[in-house]
Amino acid sequence: MKLRTVVVVIVFLSFFCLPLSFAGFQDFLNDTMRSLGKDNALSEDEIVSGLKEALDIGTANAVKLTGAKDGYLDNPRIRIPLPENVEKAESILRTAGLGRQVDDFELSMNRAAERAAPKAQSIFQDAIRQMTFSDAKQILNGGDHAATTYFEDKTSDSLRKAFQPDVHQAMAEVGVTRTY
């Protein structure tokens, strides 16, 4: 796997790890809406405003978690594994006494993602600000991954453009290139 492929993998994991934290959040939103009942009907503006605020808080919390030390590394759902070709040779490399280098390489990829994650917050916040009533309704009624799908649709291109140089720089700074 070439370094460029590793960069692309980290960028894509960075894009989609933040919305993962919204999957459980969907249940919270649905329960809240059901608890309001029909007698407490909310206006469209109130629904959109409440959802935007909740998603903004969720985004900030996700960025705080993933952008912290070991935010990726200690989370099995978003941890960036070794590239496939390195993983296939891992046992041979460890037998040859290169276990530390293998561990350092995996650590450096995850550290690069941790450093890049906070830059996503403004992109997610832009997607939240642009949310329409139709978008909010689709998130509320769309199932467990509706918020994730919304963010994937609204942020992927912007994240890719914004992150690629930052992830490449972060990878160089934490030693991904050297270690690979």
Secondary structure, 3 states (H helix, E strand, C coil): CCHHHHHHHHHHHHHHHHHHCCHHHHHHHHHHHHHHCHHHCCCHHHHHHHHHHHHHHHHHHHHHHHCCCCCCCCCCCCCCCCCHHHHHHHHHHHHCCCHHHHHHHHHHHHHHHHHHHHHHHHHHHHHHHCCCHHHHHHHHHCCCCHHHHHHHHHHHHHHHHHHHHHHHHHHHHHCHHHHC
